[in-house]
């Protein structure tokens, strides 16, 4: 949102905060319509953009000038728009594209769940299953269009995070890396490309890995389907669990960690990569990720102390915490009896 520097009174600052859902919906709509892509390809006038998107010209103009006021676009001449560096992030082909995030997280099924936040606070149960009579993953499995957006969003997010993870942690001694809940394999692919002597195992639900478009070198990776709450593949030196624990209850997270302990090599390690909460109330994007987990799933983001307790309950010692330049932290666990 726009900076508070132009709003000195607390009441003015609060008004800006209360308009947050207006901003989110405006960004969602321009992402769905592909407006940043159109501008990048040369359709810069409101007439051309409205024609290409099938929108009412003056209504669309009102939206774009509003987003220009907070730095998403610039209006170089009346009715002619250009992208700012901020707006570039909503292009579908941007290296740091957030277009699918804007489409998915502000979609009607997700957005409607936030309308029941008060019920969530009273019951302690996520609202998405109550509103839609299905978990978010069950819903996506039966709504292919939104499911495709979600999968693109997860893949794009992985690409944004992968370089940060590879730069922050040294995997050079790892012979076999098991990516637990690895989705379509974007993270494992990036690490195999960075470390040519490493082999890998991609593990996720059968229906997830079935649609993985594998990019790693042939012969260096196995793809295995299964349920991490039941078991995980054996024989790994390092078990990587990226942005999975945030989606799990404490009991489920402990089960996953114990399954990894039971399957890993004697001197193995477990790397939990998750958005960790600050120990105090300093501003951080992970606070909002935690709220998303509260509304949509039974999971949560955790503090360092909470992760230490989780690891200890599973039989692990939390040996180190490595920050990355993304919202993720790398938490390194070893078995108590190693």
C-alpha positions in Angstrom: 0.0 0.0 0.0 0.9 3.6 -0.3 3.4 5.1 2.2 2.1 6.7 5.4 4.3 9.7 4.9 1.5 11.7 3.5 -0.8 10.8 6.3 0.3 12.2 9.6 -2.8 11.7 11.7 -3.5 8.2 13.2 -7.0 8.4 11.9 -5.6 9.0 8.4 -3.2 6.1 8.7 -6.1 3.9 9.9 -8.2 4.9 6.9 -5.3 3.7 4.6 -5.2 0.4 6.4 -9.0 0.0 6.2 -8.7 0.4 2.4 -6.4 -2.5 2.2 -9.1 -4.8 0.8 -9.9 -2.2 -1.9 -6.3 -2.3 -3.0 -6.0 -6.1 -3.0 -9.1 -6.4 -5.2 -7.9 -3.8 -7.6 -4.6 -5.6 -8.0 -6.3 -9.0 -8.4 -8.5 -7.6 -11.2 -5.6 -6.1 -13.2 -3.7 -9.4 -12.8 -6.7 -11.4 -14.0 -7.1 -9.1 -17.0 -3.4 -9.2 -17.8 -3.1 -5.4 -17.9 0.6 -5.3 -17.0 1.3 -7.7 -19.8 -0.7 -5.6 -22.3 1.1 -2.4 -21.3 4.5 -4.1 -21.5 3.6 -5.2 -25.1 2.7 -1.7 -26.1 -1.0 -1.3 -25.3 -0.6 1.8 -23.2 -3.7 3.9 -23.8 -6.9 3.3 -21.9 -8.8 2.8 -25.1 -6.5 0.0 -26.3 -6.4 -1.6 -22.8 -10.2 -1.5 -22.5 -10.6 -2.9 -26.0 -8.2 -5.8 -25.3 -9.8 -6.7 -22.0 -13.4 -6.1 -22.9 -13.9 -3.6 -20.2 -15.9 -0.4 -19.9 -13.3 2.3 -20.7 -14.0 4.9 -18.1 -14.5 2.4 -15.3 -11.2 0.8 -16.1 -9.6 4.2 -16.3 -10.8 4.9 -12.8 -9.1 1.7 -11.5 -5.8 2.3 -13.3 -5.5 5.9 -12.1 -6.2 4.7 -8.6 -3.4 2.2 -8.8 -1.2 4.8 -10.4 -1.7 6.9 -7.2 0.0 4.2 -5.1 2.9 3.5 -7.6 1.7 0.5 -9.6 1.4 2.5 -12.8 2.3 6.0 -14.0 0.0 8.1 -16.1 2.5 9.8 -18.4 -0.3 11.6 -20.3 -4.1 11.6 -19.6 -5.3 8.1 -20.4 -1.9 6.7 -21.1 -0.2 4.4 -18.6 3.2 2.9 -18.1 4.5 0.2 -15.7 6.6 1.1 -12.7 9.0 -1.4 -11.2 6.3 -2.3 -8.7 3.8 -2.9 -11.5 6.3 -5.1 -13.4 5.9 -7.7 -10.7 2.4 -8.4 -12.0 3.7 -9.3 -15.4 3.3 -13.0 -16.2 6.8 -13.2 -17.6 8.6 -11.3 -14.9 11.5 -13.1 -13.1 9.9 -12.2 -9.8 6.3 -12.4 -11.0 3.5 -12.2 -8.4 0.7 -12.4 -10.9 -0.5 -15.8 -10.0 -0.3 -15.0 -6.3 -2.5 -12.0 -6.9 -5.0 -14.1 -8.9 -5.1 -17.0 -6.4 -5.0 -15.4 -3.0 -7.6 -12.8 -3.9 -9.8 -15.2 -5.8 -13.4 -15.5 -4.7 -13.0 -18.9 -3.0 -10.0 -17.6 -1.0 -11.5 -14.1 -0.4 -14.8 -15.4 0.9 -13.0 -17.4 3.6 -11.8 -14.1 5.1 -15.4 -13.0 5.6 -15.6 -15.6 8.4 -12.6 -14.6 10.3 -14.6 -13.8 13.4 -15.9 -17.4 13.4 -12.3 -18.6 13.1 -11.3 -16.7 16.2 -14.2 -18.1 18.2 -13.9 -21.7 17.1 -10.2 -22.0 16.4 -11.0 -23.9 13.2 -10.2 -22.6 9.7 -13.0 -21.1 7.7 -12.2 -22.4 4.2 -13.5 -25.9 4.9 -16.7 -24.5 6.5 -17.4 -22.1 3.7 -16.7 -24.6 0.8 -17.4 -28.0 2.4 -13.9 -29.1 1.4 -10.3 -28.5 2.4 -8.4 -26.1 0.1 -6.6 -29.0 -1.6 -9.8 -31.0 -2.1 -11.4 -27.8 -3.5 -8.5 -27.2 -5.9 -8.6 -30.9 -7.1 -12.2 -30.4 -8.3 -11.8 -26.8 -9.7 -9.2 -27.3 -12.4 -8.9 -23.6 -13.4 -8.1 -22.4 -9.9 -6.0 -25.5 -9.3 -3.9 -24.6 -12.4 -3.4 -21.0 -11.0 -2.4 -22.4 -7.6 0.2 -24.8 -9.2 1.7 -21.9 -11.3 1.8 -19.8 -8.1 3.6 -22.5 -6.2 6.1 -23.1 -9.0 6.8 -19.4 -9.4 7.1 -19.0 -5.6 9.6 -21.9 -5.6 11.7 -20.2 -8.3 11.8 -17.0 -6.2 12.9 -18.9 -3.1 15.2 -21.5 -4.6 18.2 -19.3 -5.4 18.0 -17.7 -2.0 18.1 -21.2 -0.4 21.0 -22.4 -2.6 23.0 -19.3 -1.8 22.4 -19.5 1.9 23.2 -23.1 2.6 26.1 -25.4 1.5 24.8 -28.7 0.1 28.1 -29.7 -1.3 28.5 -32.8 1.0 25.0 -34.1 0.3 25.0 -37.3 -1.7 21.2 -38.0 -1.7 18.6 -35.3 -1.0 15.0 -36.2 -0.4 12.6 -33.4 -1.1 9.6 -34.2 1.1 6.4 -32.5 -0.2 8.5 -31.2 -3.1 5.6 -30.6 -5.4 6.6 -30.4 -9.1 10.3 -30.5 -8.3 11.3 -26.9 -8.8 13.4 -26.7 -5.6 15.1 -30.1 -6.2 15.8 -29.3 -9.8 17.6 -26.0 -8.8 19.7 -27.8 -6.2 20.6 -30.7 -8.6 21.7 -28.1 -11.2 23.8 -26.3 -8.6 25.4 -29.5 -7.3 26.1 -31.9 -10.2 27.3 -34.9 -8.0 24.1 -34.9 -5.9 21.2 -37.3 -6.5 17.7 -36.6 -5.4 14.3 -38.1 -4.6 11.2 -36.1 -5.2 8.4 -37.1 -2.9 4.8 -35.9 -2.7 1.3 -37.1 -3.1 0.8 -39.4 -6.1 -1.5 -36.9 -7.9 1.0 -34.1 -7.4 4.1 -35.8 -8.7 2.2 -37.3 -11.5 1.9 -33.9 -13.1 5.5 -32.9 -12.4 7.4 -31.7 -15.4 10.9 -33.0 -14.4 13.8 -30.8 -15.5 16.8 -32.5 -13.7 19.4 -34.6 -15.4 18.2 -38.0 -16.4 19.3 -40.7 -13.9 20.0 -38.4 -11.0 16.5 -38.3 -9.5 13.7 -40.7 -8.5 10.1 -39.5 -8.3 8.0 -41.3 -5.6 4.4 -40.8 -4.7 3.1 -41.3 -1.2 1.8 -39.7 2.0 4.4 -38.1 4.3 2.1 -38.7 7.3 2.5 -42.4 6.7 6.2 -42.8 5.6 8.9 -41.2 3.4 11.5 -42.7 1.1 14.5 -44.2 2.8 18.2 -43.7 2.2 18.6 -39.9 2.2 21.5 -37.9 3.7 19.4 -34.8 3.9 15.6 -34.6 4.1 14.4 -31.2 2.9 10.9 -30.1 4.1 10.2 -26.8 2.4 7.1 -24.7 3.3 5.3 -27.8 4.5 5.3 -27.4 8.3 3.4 -24.1 8.0 0.5 -26.2 6.6 0.6 -28.8 9.5 -0.6 -29.0 13.0 2.0 -29.6 15.6 1.0 -33.3 15.8 1.3 -33.7 12.0 4.6 -31.9 11.9 6.1 -34.1 14.6 4.8 -37.2 12.7 6.5 -36.0 9.5 9.8 -35.3 11.3 9.7 -38.7 13.0 9.1 -40.4 9.6 12.1 -38.6 8.3 14.3 -39.7 11.2 13.2 -43.3 10.7 14.1 -43.2 7.0 17.3 -41.2 6.9 20.9 -42.4 6.9 22.6 -42.6 10.3 24.4 -39.3 10.0 21.5 -37.6 8.2 20.1 -34.2 8.7 16.6 -32.7 8.4 16.3 -29.2 6.9 13.0 -27.5 7.6 12.5 -24.5 5.4 9.7 -22.4 6.6 8.6 -18.7 7.1 9.6 -18.2 10.8 7.9 -15.6 12.9 10.0 -12.9 14.7 10.4 -13.2 18.4 8.8 -9.8 18.9 6.2 -7.7 17.0 8.5 -6.2 14.5 7.0 -5.8 11.0 7.4 -8.9 8.8 5.5 -10.4 6.0 5.4 -13.7 7.8 2.7 -12.4 10.2 0.3 -12.2 7.3 1.3 -15.7 6.1 0.4 -16.9 9.6 -3.0 -15.3 9.3 -3.5 -16.9 5.9 -2.8 -20.3 7.5 -5.2 -19.5 10.3 -8.1 -18.9 7.8 -7.4 -21.5 5.2 -5.7 -24.5 6.8 -5.1 -25.9 10.3 -1.4 -24.9 10.0 0.6 -22.0 11.4 3.8 -20.2 11.2 6.1 -20.6 14.3 8.7 -18.7 16.3 12.2 -20.1 16.9 11.2 -21.3 20.4 8.2 -23.1 19.0 10.4 -24.8 16.3 12.8 -25.9 19.0 10.0 -27.4 21.0 8.7 -29.1 17.8 12.1 -30.5 17.0 12.7 -31.7 20.5 9.3 -33.5 20.6 10.2 -35.4 17.4 13.7 -36.4 18.7 15.7 -33.8 17.0 18.2 -31.1 18.1 17.8 -27.8 16.3 21.5 -27.2 15.5 21.3 -24.0 13.4 19.0 -21.5 11.9 20.1 -19.9 8.6 18.2 -16.9 7.3 17.7 -16.4 3.5 17.0 -13.3 1.5 13.4 -14.6 1.1 10.8 -15.0 3.8 12.1 -18.5 4.5 14.5 -19.7 7.2 16.5 -22.9 7.1 16.3 -24.9 10.3 18.8 -27.6 10.6 17.9 -30.6 12.8 19.9 -33.7 13.8 18.8 -36.8 15.6 19.4 -36.8 19.4 21.0 -40.2 19.1 23.3 -39.5 16.2 
